[in-house]
Each structure stands twice: as C-alpha cells, then as structure tokens.
C-alpha cells in the first residue's frame, strides 16, 4: 500500500509542477511497470484507494511518512491526523 500512495503523490505533484518525467520515456515505462505490479498486488479497489490518499497528501506529509517508514501515512485514516500548529508571529 505504501507504493500506491507514493505513486499517487508523485503523479499528483508532477501534474501540479509540470511533467519533467515525460522527457524521459524510459522512466515513464518504469513507472508504468511499477504501477501495474502494485495494482496487481493490491487489487484495483485498494490501489485506487491508496493512490488517491497519496494524491491528496502534502509534501510535508509524504516526507514525515517516508521518514517514519509508515505503511499508512498519518492522517490518511480518519481520526489519525495530528493537529497542525500555526507558527507564532
């Protein structure tokens, strides 16, 4: 499931920032191969669920989850998000 939400985040971030990966066809082929393997492993419904979770995460959320080696990113399951604090002026 971690691979699915990481793919979701990466694909979403690419769409928002432009698509430099498109300039590297071999990288796109590799990504599609990984995408297919993850989908085959999880099944369509679970893949779509976790891919969607990743697409909605912020860069900070992704970094925190990767650093924690989390299977499930913080906040992706209702009731698990830590409250965000505002910086003090």
C-alpha positions as CSV (number, residue, x, y, z in Angstrom):
1,X,0.0,0.0,0.0
2,X,2.9,2.4,0.6
3,X,3.9,2.1,-3.0
4,X,0.4,3.1,-4.1
5,X,0.2,6.3,-2.0
6,X,3.7,7.2,-3.0
7,X,2.8,6.8,-6.7
8,X,-0.4,8.8,-6.1
9,X,1.6,11.7,-4.6
10,X,4.3,11.6,-7.3
11,X,1.8,11.6,-10.1
12,X,-0.2,14.4,-8.5
13,X,2.9,16.5,-7.8
14,X,4.1,16.1,-11.4
15,X,0.7,17.3,-12.7
16,X,0.9,20.4,-10.5
17,X,4.5,21.2,-11.2
18,X,4.7,20.3,-14.9
19,X,5.9,17.0,-16.1
20,X,9.7,16.7,-16.4
21,X,9.4,12.9,-16.3
22,X,7.7,13.0,-19.7
23,X,11.1,14.0,-21.2
24,X,12.5,10.6,-20.1
25,X,10.4,7.9,-21.8
26,X,12.3,5.0,-20.1
27,X,11.4,6.5,-16.7
28,X,7.8,6.6,-17.7
29,X,8.0,3.0,-18.8
30,X,9.5,2.0,-15.4
31,X,6.8,3.9,-13.5
32,X,4.1,2.2,-15.5
33,X,5.7,-1.2,-14.8
34,X,5.7,-0.4,-11.1
35,X,2.2,0.9,-11.2
36,X,1.0,-2.3,-12.8
37,X,2.8,-4.5,-10.3
38,X,1.4,-2.6,-7.3
39,X,-2.1,-2.6,-8.8
40,X,-1.8,-6.4,-9.4
41,X,-0.6,-6.9,-5.9
42,X,-3.3,-4.8,-4.1
43,X,-6.2,-5.2,-6.5
44,X,-8.0,-2.4,-8.3
45,X,-10.0,-1.1,-5.4
46,X,-7.2,-0.9,-2.8
47,X,-4.8,0.5,-5.3
48,X,-7.2,3.3,-6.2
49,X,-7.9,4.0,-2.6
50,X,-4.3,4.4,-1.6
51,X,-3.3,6.1,-4.8
52,X,-6.0,8.7,-4.0
53,X,-4.7,9.1,-0.5
54,X,-1.2,9.9,-1.8
55,X,-2.6,12.3,-4.4
56,X,-4.2,14.3,-1.5
57,X,-1.1,14.4,0.8
58,X,1.2,17.4,1.1
59,X,4.9,17.2,0.6
60,X,5.4,17.5,4.3
61,X,3.0,14.6,5.0
62,X,4.9,12.5,2.5
63,X,8.3,13.3,4.0
64,X,7.0,12.5,7.5
65,X,5.6,9.2,6.4
66,X,8.7,8.2,4.5
67,X,11.0,9.2,7.4
68,X,8.8,7.1,9.8
69,X,8.7,4.2,7.3
70,X,4.9,4.2,7.7
71,X,2.7,1.8,5.8
72,X,-0.1,4.2,6.3
73,X,0.6,8.0,6.2
74,X,-0.5,10.0,9.2
75,X,-4.0,11.4,8.6
76,X,-4.9,9.1,5.8
77,X,-7.2,7.1,8.1
78,X,-10.0,9.2,9.7
79,X,-9.1,10.3,13.2
80,X,-5.3,9.8,12.9
81,X,-4.2,13.2,11.7
82,X,-2.2,15.2,14.2
83,X,-3.4,18.7,14.7
84,X,-1.3,21.3,12.8
85,X,0.0,24.2,14.7
86,X,0.3,27.7,13.4
87,X,3.6,29.4,13.6
88,X,3.8,32.1,16.2
89,X,4.4,35.7,14.8
